[in-house]
Amino acid sequence: MGEQDLLFTHKRYRKTVKNIAIIGANSFLSQSLLKLFTENFNVTQVYNNNDNRIDKLGSYLTIDAFLEEIIDIDIIYYVASYINFSEKNSDLEKSFFSNVLLLKKISDLYPKAKIIHTSSVSVYATTDQPISELSELNPESSYGLSKLWAELIVNNHSGGGVNVRISSLFGENMKTNTFLPLIMKDSILENKISLYGDGSRLQNYIYVDDVARILYCALDYNEDMPLLAVNNKSYSNLEIANIIKSIKPNLEINFKGSDNSYNSKYDNNNTMSYLNLTFTNSFHKQIIKTFEWLKKQY
């Protein structure tokens, strides 16, 4: 399994082989999850258009084939998601198709399979208070609303399901259009980082392998409470910039304008307790590892 950044504090003994399908298997999260399955699982990777990250030594097929053939599946991981906070009609259509309609089709075609769905913290109401698993729901974007709609599908799925709400995901092979990779890119190409306000706003980032472990443990989770996949600590934008500066001592950190966005703080003690998990990872090392990967891309 590679580096043990997160320790499993529980044991699993399986007498029968489980058939797993990972929808959206070309994502970096799906491929991290794939590495956790042992000989007790038959895993089918299901992808849409791109297959550049697919493990070609394993079983894989297109989403069209998955919808047409109806293979024997016990667990479906729905990792496919269209993440875009634009309110343009074209983006709304893609969000509805990927986040809602496709999931509903799969739910109808595979009624006996358990669905483990990757949702988002965007379903919560905005607050400066720490958010826990059962905090108030009130999405402020169409993306967040689509994930809440998807959660309803999972909750009503006859085979049972689990919604796993994820904060900002990062790691090697991540998309590079969010705050964290963008400031890393600026530090690499321009040797400077610009932060809004005084850089004190808190955001929550969780490493891809840690989310994969939570998703894996959700196999045996059968409670009604959604799971919250977040880091146990939120970091200010300035703290993140200073971690990058520790790699590049000559990095220039600038401040501009104001930042009136809410702080992002979470409490997922219930999730970690139910799954019997303990994080022992080093966030600093995870940032450095991601930075070194991104540096190779330029």
Phi, psi and omega in degrees: 000000181081205182297136181267072178289335180230126183269133170280124180257016178227163179244151175230132178237111185252128180269337181238152179281134177260138176264119186247140170239132176249109179273129186086039190289347181278355180284158180291333175291315180300319181289329174292319177296319182304323183294342184275344183277137184255196182293350179276006182227141168254115186250128174251123178271125182244125184230165181263273183258318186261140179227022185293335179260354183298137175284103185289350176278346179259187180274135180207153177202166181283161179296326178297318179294322180296324180282336184266321188278330182054076181274169181283112184226134176264321184229132175244121171267117179261093182259347179298132181199141173256109184257108180202128182264012174287148178254021177289149182303319181298321179287324177297321179295316179294320179297315180296317182294310185285319188271337186238297189298314181296320177298318179296319178300316181294320177301319181289322184280335182235066187294336184269346182281143173280135180253127173249112191251130176275104178263200187216152174290354177292352178282345184278157171289146180288131181202155174270357178273154178301135180263132176243183186304322186252024177293166183301140178257131176189075182300140182254007179224159176296327176299310179300321179295321179294325179288325177292321176298316179298321179299322179297320177299315180294319180297329182264000182292132187295332180275000182086161181190170181225133173258126180245109183272123189247140173274206183289119184268137178217165179147177180301140181075012177288162172290152189248038183243016178245174188308309186299306179293332180292318179287331174295318179298316179299321181292327180284313187273328186240354181058033177207156178229134177248127180244144176279146181064219178260009177078013186272351182296135182270136173229160183243124181237134177235136185287144187303320181293328179291319177296319179301321179294320178295317178298320179298314181292339179292348176307319185257013181265126184229021179274166179282335183294132174293156178263148183242109181262091182223163173288150180284000175216139172264149184238143176286157177301325179291322176299318178297316180299322180289330174296317178294322179296331177294337176274323180238086186304333181272007182296136178262127178250119182246160179234143180210152174054209180229160179231104183258012180287158180286152171287148178251110181229141186222157175223103181248034179301325179295318178299310183295326179290313180298321182274353180058049182246152175224123175281130174233020186282162175253109180300320180302314181292325179293321176296315180298316180298318179293319179298317180296323176294315183295324181300328180287345182277349183240000000 
